[in-house]
């Protein structure tokens, strides 16, 4: 679990991907890998999610491929069986978190309130998904959370883009950011644009590391 969290921290950006079919998913993963960002959170918003994770994981065994929008243990099991290395949920589910802890699976439950955070800390988690980041209050709220919860770290997702990515990464409590802007061109099957967005995102992270 800690190894995967460290990989997420090193990657800094986790592209959030919603796929319609396996072929589209593989094209997206090809583009991300070619762009220097072999990572993806495949959302369980379509029936193709589990099979796509399996196909991606088989083609790119070293890539950081996880599952998102995990709402229940059934989906968690499907994602695990498909080869997902980490699970992300939009909210806090005791059942999903407990299942992942028992199975030693890296899990990032969505937290938006102090109550959510207290539950995460009680479960022994050190990192959570801050979602929906921008609609919930963005960095202002995140910084407010960090005062009473100084040991917790966050992966903001929701409203993150190339325009505010650096601002989030500059906050020490932010381990990485999740974002869908990188793979948005895939909706039009423009995988070359996905590759370019991935390259641009990697350049932003490199620039941020140089500044740090």
C-alpha positions in Angstrom: 0.0 0.0 0.0 2.7 2.5 1.0 4.7 1.7 -2.2 1.7 2.6 -4.4 1.1 5.8 -2.4 4.7 6.7 -2.9 4.3 6.1 -6.7 1.3 8.4 -6.7 3.4 11.0 -4.9 6.3 10.7 -7.3 4.0 10.9 -10.4 2.2 14.0 -9.1 -0.6 13.9 -11.7 -3.1 11.1 -12.0 -5.2 11.4 -15.2 -8.8 10.6 -14.5 -10.2 8.5 -17.4 -13.8 7.5 -18.4 -13.8 4.9 -21.1 -16.5 3.7 -23.4 -14.7 0.5 -24.5 -11.4 -1.4 -24.2 -10.1 -0.2 -27.6 -10.6 3.5 -26.6 -9.0 2.8 -23.2 -5.9 1.2 -24.8 -5.5 4.2 -27.2 -5.7 6.5 -24.2 -3.1 4.5 -22.3 -0.8 4.5 -25.3 -1.1 8.2 -25.6 -0.4 8.8 -21.9 2.6 6.5 -21.9 4.0 8.1 -25.1 3.5 11.5 -23.4 5.6 10.3 -20.4 2.7 9.9 -18.0 2.0 6.2 -17.7 -0.7 6.5 -15.0 -4.5 6.5 -15.0 -7.5 6.3 -12.7 -10.2 4.5 -14.7 -13.6 5.5 -13.4 -16.3 2.9 -12.8 -18.9 5.0 -14.6 -19.2 2.6 -17.5 -19.5 -1.1 -18.0 -16.1 -1.2 -19.7 -14.1 -0.1 -16.7 -13.0 -3.4 -15.3 -12.2 -5.0 -18.6 -10.2 -1.9 -19.7 -8.2 -1.9 -16.5 -7.4 -5.6 -17.1 -6.3 -4.9 -20.7 -4.3 -1.8 -19.7 -2.6 -3.7 -16.9 -1.6 -6.6 -19.2 -0.1 -4.2 -21.8 1.5 -1.9 -19.3 2.3 -4.0 -16.2 4.6 -1.3 -14.7 2.1 1.6 -15.2 0.3 3.1 -12.3 -3.3 2.1 -13.1 -6.1 2.4 -10.6 -9.8 2.5 -10.4 -12.0 5.5 -9.5 -15.7 6.1 -8.6 -15.7 3.0 -6.5 -19.0 3.1 -4.7 -19.2 -0.3 -3.0 -17.3 -3.5 -2.2 -18.5 -5.3 -5.3 -16.8 -2.7 -7.5 -13.7 -2.8 -5.3 -13.5 -6.5 -5.9 -14.0 -6.1 -9.6 -11.3 -3.5 -9.8 -8.9 -5.6 -7.7 -9.5 -8.7 -9.8 -8.8 -6.6 -13.0 -5.4 -5.5 -11.6 -6.1 -2.0 -10.3 -3.2 -0.9 -8.1 -5.2 1.7 -6.1 -8.8 2.5 -5.6 -10.4 5.9 -5.3 -13.9 6.8 -4.2 -15.9 10.0 -4.5 -17.0 9.8 -0.9 -16.1 8.0 2.3 -17.4 4.4 2.5 -16.5 2.4 5.6 -17.1 -0.8 3.7 -14.8 0.1 0.8 -12.0 1.4 3.1 -12.1 -1.5 5.4 -12.1 -4.0 2.5 -9.0 -2.2 1.0 -7.2 -2.1 4.4 -7.8 -5.9 4.9 -6.5 -6.6 1.4 -3.6 -4.2 1.7 -4.9 -2.2 -1.3 -4.0 1.5 -1.5 -7.3 3.5 -1.1 -8.1 7.2 -1.4 -11.6 7.9 -0.2 -13.2 11.2 -1.1 -13.3 13.6 1.8 -14.9 17.0 1.8 -15.8 17.6 5.5 -14.0 17.4 8.9 -16.2 14.3 9.7 -15.0 12.5 6.6 -11.4 13.3 7.6 -11.9 12.0 11.2 -13.2 8.7 9.8 -10.2 8.5 7.5 -7.8 9.1 10.4 -9.6 6.6 12.6 -9.1 4.0 9.9 -5.4 4.7 9.9 -5.2 6.5 6.5 -2.6 9.2 5.9 -3.7 10.3 2.5 -7.2 11.0 1.1 -8.8 12.4 -2.0 -10.1 15.9 -1.6 -13.2 16.0 -3.7 -14.7 18.0 -5.4 -11.7 20.3 -4.8 -12.7 23.5 -6.6 -16.4 23.4 -6.0 -15.9 22.6 -2.3 -13.6 25.6 -1.7 -10.3 24.8 -3.3 -7.0 25.6 -1.7 -8.7 27.9 0.8 -10.7 25.0 2.3 -7.7 22.6 2.0 -5.5 24.9 4.0 -8.2 25.3 6.6 -8.4 21.5 7.0 -4.6 21.3 7.4 -4.6 23.3 10.6 -6.5 20.8 12.7 -5.3 17.8 10.7 -1.6 18.4 10.2 -0.6 14.8 9.5 -3.1 14.2 6.7 -2.1 14.6 3.0 -4.4 15.1 0.1 -4.9 14.3 -3.6 -7.3 17.1 -4.8 -9.5 16.2 -7.7 -12.4 18.1 -9.3 -11.8 21.3 -11.1 -8.0 20.8 -11.3 -6.5 22.0 -14.6 -3.2 23.1 -16.1 -4.1 26.6 -15.0 -4.2 25.8 -11.3 -2.1 22.7 -11.0 1.1 24.5 -9.9 -0.8 26.4 -7.3 -2.1 23.1 -5.7 1.3 21.4 -5.9 2.9 24.3 -4.2 0.9 23.5 -1.1 3.0 21.0 1.0 0.0 18.9 2.1 -0.9 18.1 -1.6 0.8 14.8 -2.6 -0.6 14.7 -6.1 -3.6 15.9 -8.2 -6.2 14.1 -10.1 -7.5 15.6 -13.3 -9.6 14.8 -16.4 -8.4 17.6 -18.6 -5.5 15.5 -19.9 -7.7 12.9 -21.4 -10.7 15.1 -22.4 -9.7 15.1 -26.1 -10.3 11.3 -26.1 -14.0 12.0 -26.3 -13.4 13.0 -29.9 -10.9 10.2 -30.4 -8.1 12.8 -30.6 -5.4 10.7 -29.0 -2.6 12.8 -30.4 -4.0 15.7 -28.3 -4.1 13.4 -25.2 -0.4 12.6 -25.8 0.3 16.4 -26.1 -1.6 17.2 -22.9 0.3 14.5 -21.1 3.6 15.9 -22.3 2.6 19.4 -21.2 1.5 18.1 -17.8 4.9 16.3 -17.3 6.7 19.5 -18.3 4.7 21.4 -15.6 5.6 18.9 -13.0 9.3 19.1 -14.0 9.2 22.9 -13.8 7.6 22.7 -10.4 10.3 20.3 -9.2 13.0 22.6 -10.5 11.5 25.5 -8.6 11.2 23.5 -5.4 
